Amino acid sequence: MIDRVEKLNRARLKQQTKVEEDAAPAPGHHPVVGADGINYQQTRTVSVSKDFLRENRIVCDYDQSNHLSAYKFLRTKVLRVLNANNWNTLGITSPGPEVGKTVTAINLAINFAMEISKTALLVDADLRRPTVHKYLGLPAGGGLSAYLADGGPLCELLIHPNIGDLVVLPGGRPLLNSSEMLASPQMTQLVEELKNRYPSRLVLFDLPPVLAVDDVMAFAPSLDAILMVAEAGKTKKEELMEACAALENSTYIIGTVLNKADHNAQSYPYYY
């Protein structure tokens, strides 16, 4: 009986996500063709304001600055590790809250999506406090939490913010049982589907802080790698070491970004 249920769940998941590729366009949706010909025919396109993005420290290719150069440098370093290991899923987290991990995740995803040979899917997996849609100026509504809690077609939750080949899966409504949802068989199947459907797609997950809740420890085994974000002058060395130690047996930590560094000393965020 358990095997049968698992097969039914897997079949339902494949049927839902396959609509991204080959279903007829729905009213109000616009086709989005990715770098390798992926056609997200039912993905909503929501054009975001460039001024709004700048106010929220979101850096795109139209903003030629040291910050853009820094994220391009980070992108290259991260891609080198991912490509060397044939990985395509990356979690972005931090030891504690309010250090800029979500802004880092968004900017890194955008720079991945600007790669000629890559597309990027950014998943807001901070289900206790989903904020990716706020930073991008996207409408509130359904998202990952609704998919995990209620089911329904995944394609109706995806949004193309009209930035390169970037697609966003918002977090949706906050969930108190977020760690259980992230560790659920349905989430595991979803990650596998997202990992394996398109060879050129990189999937980034904006995750909660490691030391705040147990969500990251529950979800980390599903990911290929983790990128840690720390804030200059705020994150303590002990906190960073504790966060890394909590994940050392779950996944591979590829490095740490030092965010909010002194611009007088260094315009680029460090990458270790």
N, C-alpha and C positions, 0 to 999 in steps of 0.2 A: 504493500500500500504506500509506504514512504517513497519507494522508487518511482511509483506511478505518479505521485503528487509532484515529485521533483521534475519528472519529465514533462508534466503538464505545465508547471511553472516556467520551465526553460523554453518550451514551445511558445507560450504566451509572450514571454519577454522578447524572443526573436521576431515574432509577428509584429509586436508593437514598434520595436526599434527599426525594423526593416522599412517602415513607412517613411523614415527619413530619406531613404534613397530612391524609392520607386513609386510612391503614391502620387495620385493626381493632386495638383495644387488646390488648397482649400481657400474659401473666400477670405480676403484680408491677408493672405500669406503670399510671399514672393520667392521664386526660386533663387537659391544661392549656390553657385557652382564653386567648389573648392579648387585647390591647386592641382589635384590629380583627377579632376572631373567629377568629384562627389557632388551630387545634386540634392541639396536639402530642400526639396520642393515644398514641404509644409512648414518649414521654419519661418517664424514671424521675423520680419525685418523692422527694427525700430531704430530710426536714425537718432543718434545722441548728439547733444550740443557740445561743440568743441570748447566753448567757453566754460561750460559746466565741468567738463573733464579737467581742464586746467585748474579750476578752483579746487578740485578734489585730488590734485597731484597725479592725475592720470596722463601719461606721456605717450603721444602718438607720433607718427612719422612727420606730421606737419609741424611739430614743435622741435626744431633743431636746437638742441641745447646739450649741456654737459650731462644732464639727467638721461636724455635719450641715449647718448653715447655709453653711459654707464650700464644701462639696461641691455644694450646691444652686446656689450662686453660680457655681462652676466649670461645672456642668452647663449653666446658662443661657448662659454665655459661649461654651462649646463648641458647643452646639446652634445658636446664632445663626450661627456660621461654617459649620457643616455644612449647615444649611437654606438659607443664602444661596447656597451652591454646589451644592445638590442632591447632597450627599455622604452616604454612610451607612456607610463603613468608616473606622475610626480605629485607628492603632497607638499603644500606650503604651510608651515606651522611656526610656532614661537614658544619659548618657555612660558611667558606670561602675556597678559592682554595689553592692548594699546601700544604696540611697538611698530605697527605698520605692515603686518603680514598680509593683510587683504590688499592693500595698495601694491605691495610687491608682487603678489599673485596675479593681479589684474595686469600690471605693466609687463610682467614676464610673459603672460599669455598673449598679450597684444604683440609683443616682439616675436614670439614664436609664430603667430599668425601672419606676420609680415614676411616670413621666410618663403621664398619662391616655391620650394618643394614641400612645404608643411602646411597643415591646417591645425587649428587648436580648438579644443573644447575646454572651457573653464566651468567647473562644477563647484557651486557653493555648498560645501559639505559642513559648514559651521552651522549645524542645524539648531543649536540653542540661540544663536545670534546671527542669523543670515543678513549680510550687509552688502554683498557684491552688487545687487541691483541698485542700491542707494548710491554707491560711488559712480556707477555708470549712468544714472538717471533713467533706469528702466522702470516700467510700471510694476507695482506690487501685484502679486497674484499667485498662481500655482507654481510649484517648483518641485524640487527633489523630495521634500517632506510629503507633499500630496501624492507623489508617485509611490513612495514607500508605504504610506499609511492607507491610501485609498485605491491605488492602482490607476488604470487608465492609460491612454496612449502617451508615450514619452514625447513623441514628436510635437504634441500640442504645447509642451512646456518649454521647448527650446527657443532661444531668441538670438537673432543675428543683429548685433548693434551697429551694423554698417561700418565695421572697422576690419579691413583686411579679410582674411579667412577665419575669423573668430566667431564661434558660437558659444552661447552662455546657457547653462542650466542653472537658474536661480535656486536659492534654498527654499523659498516659499515661507510658509508659516513656521514659527519656532516650535520645536518639539522638546518636551521634557525628557522623553525616553530616547534621546538622540543616540547614545552609545549602543543601545540595543538595536536601533534601526540600522546604524552603520555596520553592525556586525551580523545583520540578518542574512539568510540565504538569498533573499531577493536582491540585496545590495551587492553581495558577492557576485551574483549572476550578472547584474548590471555592469559592474566593473569589467568582468570578463568580456562582455559583449562590446563595451566601449573600447577595450584594448585591442580586440581582434578584428573588428569589422573593417576599419580602414587603415592600411599600412602607413599612410603619411600623417595620420592624426596623432597629435600629442594631447594627452588628457591631464589637465592640472586640477587639483582639488584644494580649495581654500579650506583649511581645517581649523578647529579651535586650538587655543593654547594647550600645550601638553600638560602643564602642571595645574591647570584650572579644572579640567574634567578628564574622565577616562576615555573620551571618544577616540582620540588619536591612537592610544594604545590598542583599542579594540579594532580599529580600522586599518592600522599600519600594515598588517600582514597581507592585505589585498593590494598594496602598492608596490611598485618597483623600487621607489626611492623617496626620500624626504629631503627638503631644503629647509633649514632652520633660519629664522629671522630674529635678530637681536637688535636692540636699540642702544646706540652709543650714549653712555652716561646714565643709563637706566637699568638695563639688564645686567644682573650680577653674574660673575663668572661661575659661582656655585649653582645658580639657577640654570645656566646653560649646560653645565656638566650634568646636573640632575636630569634635565630634559633629554639629553642625548643618551644617558644611561638607561632611561625608561624605555627607549626605543631600540637599543642596540641589538636585541635578540628578535626584533620584529621585522625590520627592513633596513635598507642601506641609507645612511645619512651622507649625502654627497657634499655638504658644506654648509657654511653659515654666511648670511648676508648681514653686514653691519649697517643698519639703517639710521637715518637722521644724524649722520656724522657732521662734524664741524666743517662748514663750507669754506672757511678761511684756511683750514688745514688741508682739505681734500674734497674735491668736487664729486668724486666717484665713491659709491658704496663699495666697501671691501667685499671680496669673495674669498673664502678659505677653502 
